Structure formats: structure tokens, C-alpha cells
């Protein structure tokens, strides 16, 4: 786990006997580390390991190949930032629950239990964060620590690898790949499967949980909508308040242009605010919240506050997004009650609350905005006709005072009223959505909380790898205008290659990985200008909450100034994660002959569709001539067709799926990742195979040298050094029986393998 010294090629290869692998160069004039000429490698990449080879081309000339493997500081910094955000989000949720106000005894007890569960999660995360803060000098988690509790949020064996090729027939080229252990909750284990299976089973059982806890069942779509509304409110309310103050400042300065510009922005944001609140979920949740407070009467009967808590068991299913979580709302189909025959007409209504009140409340915001707009129009009209008599106003019902005076004095009451209405509405909406999430959390005890923790762990590992890959790809393409255009117009594809089997525990790992990679769709990137050029100011920063994260990647000022305007202005940059899996070991042989490989088939088919959709979007916005040029001129459409055929073909260990997907990713300027359980053994076979295939296809590596080059990389290259770093032993963790089940091109050379603890 200690840091490795930077060393040159001579030192690395000095102790390698030449008879072992004569293709490894004894010396080279090439610098081992790009860092000397590239200030962008220092902030996140460190501890390079370098190997240089000399291979023969088909025309008997020689190419020089350099491998460089590095650790990534983001292995620890990204999970630590995520843990802080998880803690803050859960603490905010607890505070929102406290501020719901007085609830009936039943709901109050549920609130206390939910707050206790959140408290447990917060305490656990704080303890983990404290443990991570004590760790210094580490940049990666070795495979032997994959099940360690204090390191469960850290990705396993995360490394970057670059192959640089110098040859007579073309300019220097380099090929990047990120290797990382499959994002999975190893500490929690896989006895009952992984996230994909656990979440499906949990959602099916949640309705019965809601019956047991006597709470309303909300579908995942409704809870996601509630989180979206909360997030939108938290962003828009302070923004509207700030814009309203700016409007008054422009009025104070008597700036007609300033008034016009600020008013346009204020109007847009307020309309978005109102649009968000018009969702039926907000109205129905407010009704449910009032019903949960002491002192309400049901629709068809009166009851005392003491009786109120007895009717909180009306459990309403909301599996359709168009259904209202509370029965009887006008214009919406009544939700089917689990106890339909008993409680069909017992829908709770507060004695001082009716269904139209919410419509009136949010409509007041629109009316207040109209008043502000009308007043600004009046002031600007007066300014344009200073000496002329003021004509009769058509807005007398809105504006009651036409007395001349300072602009700010006339605007201030209307702006204040708008701010007050926005605050009132936001507070009501926040409480309503918090109540939805309270019910979702109450139905989740304890399974939902445990699953959320597992999902947090897996996502943390996946996101650390993604940010590492994005930063590596950005640094490599920072001077490529065509790549930068693609980045801000469409985004990048991030292709994860997995070699996990669909048998035993690795099924659970793959189920975890599938959800973790899919959750990366919630991540966007922004490029910012660093405060200084110090390394500490060039570290990526994460902000947001579980439903949406933004990663800010700072660049030095001189580099930042060269970027396209859209990127400099902070446009969110999208990443499209895709996962393809093909098991290659002896466990996969068992799964294919006696087990079930439907999980792998479904993953490959689904992610092929995502990749195909990405290419369609890309081809509509970016000319395909802007994509990288390769010697193999196979059309990308043709490659996609071939990949589509392979993912539906019943063929054992069809590794062509991985090869074609990787080729498409490189052709699309994407980010390449390769994973197995620990990114150590099977991953090493895949990476070296891909590198030699690139040398053959792109740089005319002699066919007679292909196997020799492959064996040389596996015997003496960076990947055997990766094994040494992880387990202090220079042998891949295979035995002869296992290797008999491997596709031939994934088998290491004699003397490099032996069964060891991985």
C-alpha cells in the first residue's frame, strides 16, 4: 500500500534477465513519465510503473512500445467527498422530518423510528469517514482488502494504464484504459444476491411492508418525483429571492435595461417554480399530511382528535404515475385501496383544509409575478413618456397606486409579496414531499435502509472509477478541438468491460455492478478554472445529492482559456455508461452448461441498445469525420450491427462481444474500463490482449511476434507488477485446471501463474 518511487526505464529493467524476454528494452531514451511535459498529470495520477518493449513490424522494422501504469488519488478523495454528501443529505432529511410539525401518535412513532434509522446510517458513515481520514500515503486499495469494512467505499485496485507506440509508419499514438475491481459490496456479501435482485425483490415486497407499518405505499416513480421536487425547490427558491433583490437594486439605480434583463430571468425561474408545484403528487401529499395531523375529519364522518390515529392505515397503491396517492382527487383515477371494501369512502380530509386550497396558494405566486411585471412595464412606460400625461391604465385591478415616486418604493411591496408567497409555497411543498419520503422510509424499515447503504457503497466505487477515467480522457484530449466539440455537444460513452461469471458469488457482484454502473447516469461533469495552479486546487470536486451529482474538474487558467465557450460557461457534460459482461473462467463453464446466464444476456442486450442510441445521437450532432482515425476502417454502423448480432447469438464465452464493444468505444472517443473481481488476474489477461491486438491492427505488428509480444507483456509488463503490488507475489492466481476452461488467448505463459490468495 506504500507509495512507489518514480523510476526510469533503466532501473525498472535492469534486474530483468535478457534471456527471459529479449523484447523488453534494456534501456531507452524515452522518458518514463509524461509528467515532465504535462502539468495535468500531477494532480490525480501518481506512482508510475513503466515498461518499454521493442517489437517487429510486418516489414521487418521495429516499433517501440511503452506501458505506463499509475495509481489515482481519486480512489480515496471521491469516496470521501461522497460520504460527506451522504451524511449531509441524511442530516437534512432528519431536520426536515423534525420540521413536519405535530403528527398523530401513529405517524409520530413512525417518524421517530425513521429518524433513528437515519441516525444509524449517519453514525456509520461518520465512523467510516473518520477511518479514511486517518489513512495517508495510499492511492489504491489492494485486492486483499476488498472485504475490509473501513475501505468498503473505496474502489478495488484502481489503476490507469497507457500504451504509447512509436513506429516508422505513423506518428506516435497512445491508448488508455482504466482497470478496477468490479464495483460491489464485498463486505456485505452476496448470500442473497446483489443489488439488481435485492431491489427487485424489495420493491415487490414493499406493499406488504406498507401494510405492516400502516403507511401509504408510493411507487418508485412517486418517491423519485418527490426527491426531484425537493431538489428543485432548494435550487429555485433562493434563486428567485436573489433575483427579486437584484430587481429592486436595478430599480434603485433607475436602470431600465437592468430591470428588463433581471425581470426576464425572474419570470423564467418563477414560471419553472410554479410548473414544478402543479404536480398532483404535491397536492395529494398535502392532503395526506393534513390527514396525519391531530384534529381532522374524514370525508363522510366526523371524529375526535383521539380517533384520528386509528384511521391512518388507509394504504393506497400508486403504481401508475398518473394515479393520485390519495383517493378522490378530482380529475384523477382513485388509487386502489388494499382494504378497498372497508375504507372506500374513508378518505381523510382536514376540517380546515380542502382540495382547492393548494391550487389557490401556488396560483398566488403567478399573480404576484404578474403584478411585478405590470409595475415594471408601468415604470418603463413612465420613463419613456416623462413629460407626457400618464394614460389611463388597463391594470387597475392589479396596480392600485399610480403616484409618481422612486421606482424601488413602488416595486418593493410587490416584490416583497412575491418573495413571501414563494417562501410559503416552498415550505408547504417541502413538507408535503418530506411526508412522501417519510412514508417511503417507513415502508423501508429495515430492508430499504440496508439496501440504500449497499447502493451507496457500490456507487462510490463506480463513481471513483468514472471520474478517474473522465479526467484521464479530458487531459488526453485537451488540445483536440474535435474531441472537445463532441464532449459538450453530445457527451462521452464510458464502456465498462466485465469478465465476471454468472455463477455463485460472482452473480451477486455482477448484480451489484449492473446497478452501480447504471446509477452513473446521475452524474454530470463541469469544467472550471482553478483558483491557482497548485495541485490541491486541481482536484475534482463533487457536489449534489443521491439523485444527481455534479463533478467539477478544475483546470489551470492557461489551459482553461483554450476551451470552447460552452465548456467555459459551465455547460453540464454528460457521460453515457454502458456495461458488457462475458464470463471466461471455469465457473462460467458450469453456468453455461448447468446454470443460468440470462443475467449476462439481459445486461448485454440492454447496454447494446444504450450504445446504439448514443451513436445515433452522436451522428446527428457531430460529423463522423471528427471521430478518431484508425487503420482498420470498418464502419461504426457495421461494427454495431455485428455487436447486435453477437449479443443475441447463443455462443459460449463469446468474448467477441467484449472485443467489438471495446473497438466501438475507442472509435467513438470513449472511456475504456476493464474489470473482474479484483482487476488483477483476468483483467491483466484482457488488457494485454487488447494492447497486442491494437499493435497488430493499428501498427502492423508481425503475426510471428503477436504471441511473443503477448507473453512478454504478461510475463514482464505492468500487469505482473500490478499483481505484485496487490498480493506481494508475482504470479497470476490461476491453476492449470482453471486455465483449461479459459479461451486460449486469455491464458498466461508458463511460469507466471499459480494458485495464491487473491
Rosetta blueprint (number, residue, H / E / L):
1 X L
2 X L
3 X L
4 X L
5 X L
6 X L
7 X L
8 X L
9 X H
10 X H
11 X H
12 X H
13 X H
14 X L
15 X L
16 X L
17 X L
18 X L
19 X L
20 X L
21 X L
22 X L
23 X L
24 X E
25 X L
26 X L
27 X L
28 X L
29 X L
30 X L
31 X L
32 X L
33 X L
34 X H
35 X H
36 X H
37 X L
38 X L
39 X L
40 X L
41 X L
42 X L
43 X L
44 X L
45 X E
46 X E
47 X E
48 X E
49 X E
50 X E
51 X E
52 X E
53 X E
54 X E
55 X E
56 X E
57 X E
58 X L
59 X L
60 X L
61 X L
62 X E
63 X E
64 X E
65 X E
66 X E
67 X E
68 X E
69 X E
70 X E
71 X E
72 X E
73 X L
74 X H
75 X H
76 X H
77 X H
78 X H
79 X H
80 X H
81 X H
82 X H
83 X H
84 X H
85 X H
86 X H
87 X H
88 X H
89 X H
90 X H
91 X H
92 X H
93 X H
94 X H
95 X H
96 X H
97 X H
98 X H
99 X L
100 X L
101 X L
102 X L
103 X L
104 X L
105 X H
106 X H
107 X H
108 X H
109 X H
110 X H
111 X H
112 X H
113 X H
114 X H
115 X H
116 X H
117 X H
118 X H
119 X H
120 X H
121 X H
122 X H
123 X H
124 X H
125 X H
126 X H
127 X H
128 X H
129 X H
130 X H
131 X H
132 X H
133 X H
134 X L
135 X L
136 X L
137 X L
138 X L
139 X L
140 X L
141 X E
142 X L
143 X H
144 X H
145 X H
146 X L
147 X L
148 X L
149 X H
150 X H
151 X H
152 X L
153 X L
154 X L
155 X L
156 X E
157 X L
158 X L
159 X E
160 X E
161 X E
162 X E
163 X E
164 X E
165 X E
166 X E
167 X E
168 X L
169 X L
170 X E
171 X E
172 X E
173 X E
174 X E
175 X E
176 X E
177 X E
178 X E
179 X E
180 X L
181 X L
182 X L
183 X L
184 X L
185 X L
186 X L
187 X L
188 X L
189 X L
190 X L
191 X L
192 X L
193 X L
194 X L
195 X H
196 X H
197 X H
198 X H
199 X H
200 X H
201 X H
202 X H
203 X H
204 X H
205 X H
206 X H
207 X H
208 X H
209 X H
210 X H
211 X H
212 X H
213 X H
214 X L
215 X L
216 X L
217 X L
218 X L
219 X L
220 X H
221 X H
222 X H
223 X H
224 X H
225 X H
226 X H
227 X H
228 X H
229 X H
230 X H
231 X H
232 X H
233 X H
234 X H
235 X H
236 X H
237 X H
238 X H
239 X H
240 X H
241 X H
242 X H
243 X H
244 X H
245 X H
246 X H
247 X H
248 X H
249 X H
250 X H
251 X H
252 X H
253 X L
254 X L
255 X L
256 X H
257 X H
258 X H
259 X H
260 X H
261 X H
262 X H
263 X H
264 X H
265 X H
266 X H
267 X H
268 X H
269 X H
270 X H
271 X H
272 X H
273 X H
274 X H
275 X H
276 X H
277 X H
278 X L
279 X L
280 X H
281 X H
282 X H
283 X H
284 X H
285 X H
286 X H
287 X H
288 X H
289 X H
290 X H
291 X H
292 X L
293 X L
294 X L
295 X L
296 X L
297 X E
298 X E
299 X L
300 X L
301 X L
302 X L
303 X L
304 X L
305 X H
306 X H
307 X H
308 X H
309 X H
310 X H
311 X H
312 X L
313 X L
314 X L
315 X L
316 X E
317 X L
318 X L
319 X L
320 X L
321 X L
322 X L
323 X L
324 X L
325 X L
326 X L
327 X L
328 X L
329 X L
330 X L
331 X L
332 X L
333 X L
334 X L
335 X L
336 X L
337 X E
338 X L
339 X L
340 X H
341 X H
342 X H
343 X H
344 X L
345 X L
346 X L
347 X L
348 X E
349 X E
350 X L
351 X L
352 X L
353 X L
354 X L
355 X L
356 X L
357 X H
358 X H
359 X H
360 X H
361 X H
362 X H
363 X H
364 X H
365 X H
366 X H
367 X H
368 X H
369 X H
370 X H
371 X H
372 X H
373 X H
374 X H
375 X H
376 X H
377 X H
378 X H
379 X H
380 X H
381 X H
382 X H
383 X H
384 X H
385 X L
386 X L
387 X L
388 X L
389 X L
390 X L
391 X L
392 X L
393 X L
394 X L
395 X L
396 X L
397 X L
398 X L
399 X L
400 X L
401 X L
402 X L
403 X L
404 X L
405 X L
406 X L
407 X H
408 X H
409 X H
410 X H
411 X H
412 X H
413 X H
414 X H
415 X H
416 X H
417 X H
418 X H
419 X H
420 X H
421 X H
422 X H
423 X H
424 X H
425 X H
426 X H
427 X H
428 X H
429 X H
430 X H
431 X H
432 X H
433 X H
434 X H
435 X H
436 X H
437 X H
438 X H
439 X H
440 X H
441 X H
442 X H
443 X L
444 X L
445 X L
446 X L
447 X H
448 X H
449 X H
450 X H
451 X H
452 X H
453 X H
454 X H
455 X H
456 X H
457 X H
458 X H
459 X H
460 X H
461 X H
462 X H
463 X H
464 X H
465 X H
466 X H
467 X H
468 X H
469 X H
470 X H
471 X H
472 X H
473 X H
474 X H
475 X H
476 X H
477 X L
478 X L
479 X L
480 X L
481 X H
482 X H
483 X H
484 X H
485 X H
486 X H
487 X H
488 X H
489 X H
490 X L
491 X L
492 X E
493 X E
494 X E
495 X E
496 X E
497 X E
498 X E
499 X L
500 X L
501 X L
502 X L
503 X L
504 X L
505 X H
506 X H
507 X H
508 X H
509 X H
510 X H
511 X H
512 X H
513 X H
514 X H
515 X H
516 X H
517 X H
518 X H
519 X H
520 X H
521 X H
522 X H
523 X E
524 X E
525 X E
526 X E
527 X E
528 X E
529 X E
530 X L
531 X L
532 X L
533 X L
534 X L
535 X H
536 X H
537 X H
538 X H
539 X L
540 X L
541 X E
542 X E
543 X E
544 X E
545 X E
546 X L
547 X L
548 X E
549 X E
550 X E
551 X E
552 X E
553 X E
554 X E
555 X E
556 X L
557 X H
558 X H
559 X H
560 X H
561 X L
562 X L
563 X L
564 X L
565 X H
566 X H
567 X H
568 X H
569 X L
570 X L
571 X L
572 X L
573 X E
574 X E
575 X E
576 X E
577 X E
578 X E
579 X E
580 X E
581 X E
582 X L
583 X L
584 X L
585 X L
586 X H
587 X H
588 X H
589 X H
590 X H
591 X H
592 X H
593 X H
594 X H
595 X L
596 X L
597 X L
598 X H
599 X H
600 X H
601 X H
602 X H
603 X H
604 X H
605 X H
606 X H
607 X H
608 X H
609 X H
610 X H
611 X H
612 X H
613 X H
614 X H
615 X H
616 X H
617 X H
618 X H
619 X H
620 X H
621 X H
622 X L
623 X L
624 X H
625 X H
626 X H
627 X L
628 X L
629 X L
630 X L
631 X L
632 X L
633 X L
634 X L
635 X L
636 X H
637 X H
638 X H
639 X H
640 X H
641 X H
642 X H
643 X H
644 X H
645 X H
646 X H
647 X H
648 X H
649 X L
650 X L
651 X L
652 X L
653 X L
654 X L
655 X L
656 X H
657 X H
658 X H
659 X H
660 X H
661 X H
662 X H
663 X H
664 X H
665 X H
666 X H
667 X H
668 X L
669 X L
670 X L
671 X E
672 X E
673 X E
674 X E
675 X E
676 X L
677 X L
678 X L
679 X L
680 X L
681 X L
682 X H
683 X H
684 X H
685 X H
686 X H
687 X H
688 X H
689 X H
690 X H
691 X H
692 X H
693 X H
694 X H
695 X H
696 X H
697 X H
698 X H
699 X H
700 X L
701 X E
702 X L
703 X H
704 X H
705 X H
706 X H
707 X H
708 X H
709 X H
710 X H
711 X H
712 X H
713 X H
714 X H
715 X H
716 X H
717 X L
718 X H
719 X H
720 X H
721 X H
722 X H
723 X H
724 X H
725 X H
726 X H
727 X H
728 X L
729 X L
730 X L
731 X L
732 X E
733 X L
734 X L
735 X L
736 X H
737 X H
738 X H
739 X H
740 X H
741 X H
742 X L
743 X L
744 X H
745 X H
746 X H
747 X L
748 X L
749 X L
750 X L
751 X L
752 X L
753 X E
754 X L
755 X L
756 X L
757 X L
758 X L
